[in-house]
Amino acid sequence: MNAPAVLQRMSPTAAAAPDRFDRRLIAPMILGAILNPINSSMIAVALIPIGIALGAPPAETAWLVSGLYLATAIGQPVVGRLVDLCGARRLFLVGATLIGVGGLLGALAPSIGVLVLSRVLLGLGTCSGYPAAMTLIRGEADRTGHDSPAGILTVLAVSTQTVAVIGPTLGGFLIGVGGWRATFTVNVPLALACLVLGALYLPRTPITGATGVRAVARAVDPVGIALFVATLVTLLLFLTHLSPGLWWLMAVTVAAGVALAWWELRTPRPFLDLRVLGGNLPLLATFARALLAAITSYALLYGYTQWLEEGRGLSPQVAGLVLLPIFGGGIVVSLLTGRRTEIRGKLVAGAFSQVLVAVLLLFVDAGSAIWFLLVLAVVAGVPQGLNNLANQNAVYFQADPERLGSSAGLMRTFFYLGAITASATNGIVFRDGATTPGVHELAIVMLVASGLFLVLTLADRSLARVRAPGS
């Protein structure tokens, strides 16, 4: 068999134009990436009906949120590393299978414990979408010899963060049509679509090397992954359930973190290459910005939403409509700025708009006019459309190309650390309910996080040298 025939069989992209991005990859990439943010936010409106149906108190239904966050924060860099080693196609298809199993399990779950397991499976399954997409974009750039189109990264940014804002609205619609179980069942046809599209269009990448699978197993660094999991699980458990009786978890976190650093600096094939990361301060700064952006974004998404219903007295349906300008504004901003190559300016503008959102929150009260709430939502759409896109582009160029999948996964881990921090903050400031004084306290936390984001952006001069694709 001649070489062109072999390539044709091994990679669907081989039939694509040699100097153009294969647009058949876009549908599986975006569908795979969208499932994580949708599942992370759609559950917000389902917690109360789930608790009523299964007789579970809020302390138990909270694990439906924490379970997916834990699985995602841990799984993103692990799966990202496997994508680096084994190729995007394999992990994408395995992830789609887990999503289908998790959705079916949730649709049939007889108890809250089984439902939490379903959410963990959904979290692990959706881990592959974003690292796989980033790796595919880099692979197309290598194949064509040209940077991938800026619009591809723009659409990916919209799908991984901005679209999360529509999750509660989608969840409310599904619950109205088929009850709370529909928020789980919907994952089954979506997973099947991922399997079909992935099998048809994602390129096959052979595992090379004398020992093949054994080489991959050794390169995965199971000890490093185990210590990383121990560090992150204890930290996230502490952040999710802040309590004086759980301070011992921080001691475990520190001990596991020290052991992780010790091991990763000595093993020849580390899971987290700390030497590379330590010498890549711009990439570490991007991870920090992802964390800070998530704190403000998710504090608004969950905390402000609760206040609209309890503090302002809006119905869930009206509250969902008030939030829609965040989603629409974020998409418009992403589309308008996605082809602009400059990254630092986007981050600065996003930082200032985050600060403005926090300031506006300081002035809301039980009598705030709907037009004022809509203006706040429109302003909040600006950082949604700018920050994730700019941070994503920064990782694309700052990361080691051979570790782009794991670097993209790590950025999402930092993002979910910020989301969990926001969730813990909401629990503290709304200790007496989602009151107006509570939302003002939340605004101060958001102001601090967005201020740090601005300072970190202004101080990072390396951003001036980073350009999005198309420059």
Secondary structure, DSSP 4 states (H G I P E B T S, - for coil): --HHHHHHHH-GGGGS-TTS--GGGHHHHHHHHHHHHHHHHHGGGTHHHHHHHHT--HHHHHHHHHHHHHHHHHHHHHHHHHHHHH-HHHHHHHHHHHHHHHHHHHHH--SHHHHHHHHHHHHHHGGGHHHHHHHHHHHHHHHHTSPPPHHHHHHHHHHHTGGGGGHHHHHHHHHHHH-TTHHHHTHHHHHHHHHHHHHHHSPP----SSSTHHHHHHHT-HHHHHHHHHHHHHHHHHHHT--GGGTHHHHHHHHHHHHHHHHHTTSSS-SS-HHHHHT-HHHHHHHHHHHHHHHHHHIIIIIIHHHHHHTS---HHHHHHHHHHHHHHHHHHHHHHTT--BSHHHHHHHHHHHHHHHHHHTT--TT--HHHHHHHHHHHHHHHHHHHHHHHHHHHHHS-GGGHHHHHHHHHHHHHHHHHHHHHHHHHHTTT-S-HHHHHHHHHHHHHHHHHHHHHHHH-GGGGG-B-TT-
